[in-house]
Amino acid sequence: MNQARSIRMNVSTGAARPNPQGSFHYGSINVSQVYKLRNEPPVTINGKKRTTLNGISYSPPATPLRLADLYDKKDVYTLDFPNMPSDGPPVIRSSVINSTYKNFMEIVFQNNDTKVQTYHIDGYAFWVVGMDYGEWTENSRGTYNKWDGVSRCTTQVFPGAWTAVMLSLDSPGFWNVRTENLDTWYLGQETYIRVVDPDGGYNVTEMVAPDNILYCGLLKDKQKAQKPHGSSAYAAKVNGYLLAVLFSLVALVYVR
């Protein structure tokens, strides 16, 4: 724990500095949302072994989340992911965190399991501002490092401990928050952050879907025929060409 907390950004060097929204000013940005994500040892839900965050075991829907938004498909997922843990019965659900473009979020990972957890957030770099043993409370913010924390996309959470991170939501879309432990990830220890642009549609920071996009679930009727890559006919043509070149080289050797 002490070794992990000792890793800091060197702010005394003469390198160029980011703008006020950059890494060296994260401690002075007002926090828009706070989420405490607590994992527990595996539980049994509907007769199946599952893992959870805040009592919810994530189940991926048949329709991709971002496409469901773009095509206004309802009942694909829910926006009821709790911002704090609860003691209610665990459930299996496609529940995601709802947020807005340019919000500044504080996430606390609380590890109530007996092994180290490693958490990753897709699409973003966050600042690790604190970690300690025990249960995180609002008073824990007094121990935060708000000056020279390291920017990263993955962080460890020790057993019976918590790790707090802060991130600026500067890219719309759906971004996966998951444990990197493959067994617990597979069993549902993940969720998504839905970052919505108030102007709707595609944001200037978001790439438009490619022409060869794959549709499924509620959008399967929109699927177009795909041009095959590396088809057998093309492979046979290439192999024939290579054989012709090889025979030509052999013939040249014998002629000489």
N, C-alpha and C positions, 0 to 999 in steps of 0.2 A: 504493500500500500504506500509506504513512504517513498519507495523508489519511483512508483508511478506518479505520485504527486510532485516529485521533484523535477519532472520533465517540463521545461518552460521554454517560451520563445525568447531568443536573445534580442532585446529591444535596444541594446546599447551600441549596435553596429551602425555603420554609416550608410546602410542600404536605403533605397527609396522606400517611402512609406505609402501604404494604401490610403484611400480617401476616408472621410469620416465614417463611412459605413463599413470600413474594412476591419481587419482583425485587431488592430491596436485600439479600437474605440468600442469594442463590443460591450464593455462594462457600463457604458453610459447610455445605451439604447433602451428605451422603455419596452418592457415585455408585454406583448399583446395577449398571449395565451400560456397557460401552464398545464402540463400533463405529467402525472406521475404514473409510470407504467410498472406494475408489479408482476413478477413471474413467481410461480409456485412450483413445487414438485409435480410431476405428472398426475393427472386425475382421470377418473373414469366418467365419461359422458355418453349416455345412451349405449352403454355396454362396450364402449371403445376407449382405448387409452389415448388421452389428448393432453396437450400443454396449452397454457393460456397466458394472456396479458390482461390484467384487470378483470379476470374471470371470463374472458371471451376467447374462445379458440377459433381462429380465423379459418374460414372455408372459402376457397376461391370460387367465384361464380362462373357460370358457363360463358357469359358475355364479358369481354374485357372492360375494365372500369372506365378508362378514358373514352372508349368508343360509346359506351352507354351514355356518357354525358353529352358527347358531341351529337348523338342521334336522339337525344331526349328519351331514352328508354327507362322506364320506371321499374321499381321493385327489384333491381339488380343487386343493390347493396343498401345498407342503412347508414345514417349519419348519427347514430346514437352511441358512439364509442365514449365511455365515461372518462372524464379527465382525472378522476381519482379512483383508486381501488375500492371495491365494495366486498362485503362478506356474503353476498347472495350466491345462489347455486350457479356453477359454471355452465355456460351455454356454447353451442357451436353456431357461428353467425358470420356473415360477410359485413362486418361493421368497420367503418373507417373513421379517421379523425378529420373533421371539417375545419378548414382554415381559409385564409384569404391572401392573395398576392401581396407581398411586401410586409406581412406580419412578422413579428419577431417572437420566437417561441422558446420557452424553457421546458426541457424534458428531463425528468428524473427517472432513471432506471433503478428500480428497487429489486434486488435479487434475494428472494426468500427461499431459494433452493440451496443445496449443499455443495454445488460445484460452481466454478467460475463460468459466468456468461459473457459472451462477446456480442455486442450489438452493432448493427450497421444501418445507416440510412442512405438510401439511393439518392443520387442527384444533388447531394449537398455536402458541404464541409461544415462541421460544427465546432464550437469551442468547448473543450472539456474544462469546466470551471470549478469542479469540486468532486470529492469522493470521500467516504468515511464508512466505518462500520456502524451498524444499528439501523434504526428506522429514520428515514428523512422526515424532517418537519420544516415549517417555515423558518424556524430559528436557524436551520442549517445554512441558510443563505449568508449568515455572518461569517462563514468560513470560505466563501467563494473567492476564487482568484479572478478578479475582473480586470486584470491588466495584461498579463503575458501568457495566457493559456495557449496551448497548441491547437491549431486548426487541423481537424482530421475527419474521417468519415466512419471510423470504427473505434469502439472503445470497450475496455474490459469493465466488468462489474463483479467484484469479489463476493463470495458466499456470505450471506448475512450482512450485506453492505449496499450502498447506493452510489451511483455516479450521476452527476448533473451536467447537462450540456445546454448550450444556447445556439440557435441557428436562425438565420435570416431567410425567409421564404421568398426568394427572388426568382422562382421559376414555376409557372403554373403546371398543373398536371397531377398525376397520382404517383406518390413516391413511397416505396416500400420501406418499412421499419421492421427489422427482423433480427432474431438471434442468428449468429453464424454457426452455432452448434447444429449440425445437419439433422440429427435425430429429433431435437425439440422443434426445429423450424418446420420439418415435415409434419409434425403432429399439431401445428397450429399456433406456434408462438411468434406471431407476426401481426402486423396491421398495415394500413396505408394512410399517408397524409394526403388529403385532397386539397390542393391549392387552387383556388378559383380566382380568375381575373374578373373583377366587377363588370368589365366591359363585355364579357362573354366571348365565346368562340375561341379562336387561336390568338394567343398573345404574341407580341413581336419576338419574345424570347423562345417561343416554342416552334419547332419544325412541323410543317404540314405533313400529314400521313403520306407515305410513299404510294406509288401507283400499284405496287404488288402487295399491298396490305392484305392480311388474312382476316376474314370475318368468320365469326362463329356465334353460337348461342342464339340470341334473339335477332342477330344480324346475319345469320347464315345465308339468307336469300340474296344478299348483296354480293356474295362471293363470285368473283370472275375467274375464268379459266386461267391457270398459271402457265407461263412459259417454262417448260422443264429446263433445269440446269444439268448439264452433263448427261444428256439422254444417251441411250444405247446406240442410236443411229449416228449421233455426233461422235461418240467415242470410237465406233468402228471406222469412221472416216479418218479420224486423227491417227488411229493405229495403222491404218493402211498407208497413210502418208509417211509415217515414221519407218515402216517396213521398206517402203520404196527408197527412202533416203539411205537406209542401212545397206540394202542390196547394191545401190549405186556406189557407195563407199567401198564395199567389198570388191566390186568389179574393178574399180580403179586400182586397188591394191594388186590384184592379179595381173592387170594389164601392164603395170610397171615391173 
